Amino acid sequence: MKVSSGAAAVLLVCALPISAHAQPRPAATEQDPLARARALYNQQDYDGAIAAAIKARQRPGAADAADLVLARAYLERFRRTTDRADLVIGRETLTMIQSARLAPREQVELVVGLAEALYLDGLYGASAELFESALARQDAAGQASPALTARARDQVLDWWATALDREAQNRFSTDRGVPYTRILTVMQNELAYNPGSAPAAYWLVMANRAIGDLDRAWDTAIAGWVRAALAGDSGGSLRADLDRIVLQAVIPERARMMAEGDRDRERIAAELRAEWEAIKKDWRRQELPTPTSAT
């Protein structure tokens, strides 16, 4: 999660995990190339995952599941190397997968892979549509979706909102509010379901700021700072991101809106910064995990 919408460029750095299904013993993983490919992918060893997936696809009945790991490993490697050949191979591999031969969770992972490929190709609006379908809590029959762990759901939610944010930057100014209204609705619903969702807390601030509701952006930033205590290991990163957007965007823009002149704007901005620091101090009773740099 990063400040965007003109304040800074968004850079998604978290690889979405691939489900490991059952948890095999290390020795069993070594003997099963598909399990090994999944494990290596989740360890962000994409070269190793590609090699293991190529080996796994030779096993009867495993080709489609192996191709899913293979395709997503190529996409992640593209994000590291920007070698477009990796993006092309990843995309072409995704198109060869027969989804009916995948387990239900893998079918959703396929949707995520397709969405990621569209995103990396700059097709942000189409990417958001696919990410949003992966976030559905129920399938067509009304059954609960088996698709995403809580961590993976948060990552897909962040990808989805970032894709809409990027799409908004490509729109005419009169249309930019539409994607952020979508983000507002989804993030509000997500927080009602999961009050500790770090991406939802962050993007609620971002969306309110983007549509010009700076008072609510301020309020939701304060609420997000407090919510960080519910966000587990993501709490520290959430607070770092909120601090960044409040100091770089919400306070300057809110001060400009409230002020009658340049001198007045500086005074109001200083008062808002002091208020923000006081709020952080009051609600920092328990330190949260320090965010680590993603690789």
C-alpha positions, -999 to +999 in steps of 0.1 A: +000+000+000+015+033-010+004+069-014-010+073-049-036+094-069-009+119-078+010+118-045+033+090-055+035+060-078+019+027-067+043-002-066+028-036-057+055-057-042+037-086-025+034-118-044+000-135-039+006-169-024-004-201-041-024-225-019-003-255-007-034-276-002-024-303+023+008-295+043+032-322+031+063-332+051+095-317+036+106-352+024+073-356+006+076-322-010+110-331-024+094-362-040+064-343-054+075-317-080+041-299-079+042-295-042+078-284-045+068-258-072+042-244-049+065-242-020+093-225-040+068-200-054+056-191-019+093-187-009+096-163-039+122-185-056+106-181-090+134-197-110+131-228-088+093-228-090+095-226-128+119-255-130+098-276-106+065-268-124+080-278-158+089-311-142+055-315-125+035-309-157+049-342-171+029-361-145-005-375-155-033-353-145-010-326-131-004-304-162-031-277-155-022-273-118+015-272-128+008-246-155-010-224-130+022-223-108+044-219-139+024-190-153+022-171-120+059-177-114+067-162-148+045-132-140+063-126-107+096-130-123+086-103-148+078-080-119+114-084-108+132-084-141+108-064-164+118-089-191+087-089-213+094-124-225+084-136-190+051-117-192+043-132-226+051-167-215+031-163-183+001-149-202+003-177-229+005-204-202-026-191-185-046-193-217-037-230-220-051-240-186-083-260-185-101-245-155-125-275-152-095-297-143-085-275-114-096-277-078-121-249-067-094-229-049-071-232-079-098-219-102-099-187-082-061-186-083-064-188-120-087-157-120-061-139-099-033-149-123-054-136-153-061-104-134-024-099-126-014-105-162-038-078-173-025-054-147+011-060-157+001-053-193-014-020-183-051-030-188-061-018-153-098-015-157-101-051-171-077-063-144-099-048-117-130-066-130-112-099-126-098-091-092-133-081-080-147-115-091-120-133-072-131-114-041-167-127-042-176-143-009-201-167-026-201-187-058-229-188-083-248-214-062-247-192-032-221-213-014-193-197+005-162-192-016-133-216-008-109-194-026-088-171-005-071-171+029-074-140+049-039-129+039-045-136+002-078-118+003-062-087+017-036-088-011-062-092-038-082-064-023-051-042-025-044-052-061-081-045-070-081-010-055-047-002-070-059-013-104-089+010-101-066+038-089-044+034-120-075+032-142-088+065-127-055+082-136-062+074-173-097+089-172-109+124-180-111+144-148-149+144-148-150+106-147-123+100-120-147+099-092-165+068-104-137+043-096-131+058-062-168+056-054-166+018-061-135+016-038-154+034-011-184+010-012-163-022-013-139-010+015-167+000+038-183-034+033-150-051+039-145-033+072-180-043+083-170-079+076-134-077+088-127-046+110-089-054+109-085-053+072-054-031+066-060-025+028-096-015+035-086+009+062-060+025+039-080+027+007-110+042+025-087+072+032-073+072-003-108+071-019-122+099+003-092+120-005-095+113-042-131+124-044-124+155-025-140+146+009-110+157+029-128+159+062-138+123+059-103+114+047-090+129+079-116+110+100-110+077+083-072+082+087-076+085+125-100+055+125-074+036+105-047+044+129-068+030+157-079+000+136-042-009+131-043-026+165-068-051+149-047-058+118-021-082+133+012-083+115-001-057+089-007-031+116+028-015+115+027-012+077-008+003+078+003+030+103+033+038+082+012+041+051-014+062+069+012+085+083+026+090+048-007+099+031-018+122+060+014+141+060+020+142+022-016+147+010-045+150+035-030+177+057-017+200+029-049+196+009-071+201+039-052+232+050-055+246+015-092+241+016-096+257+051-072+286+046-079+321+034-043+328+023-008+315+023+000+325+058-032+311+071-026+279+052+008+274+069-007+280+103-036+255+098-012+229+084+010+232+115-020+228+137-032+198+118+003+182+120+004+188+158-031+173+161-021+142+141+011+137+162-010+140+194-035+114+180-006+090+171+009+094+206-025+088+224-031+057+204+004+043+204+000+026+237+012-007+223+038-007+196+029-027+165+053-048+144+077-027+124+070-030+087+098-049+068+109-041+033+094-065+007+117-082-016 
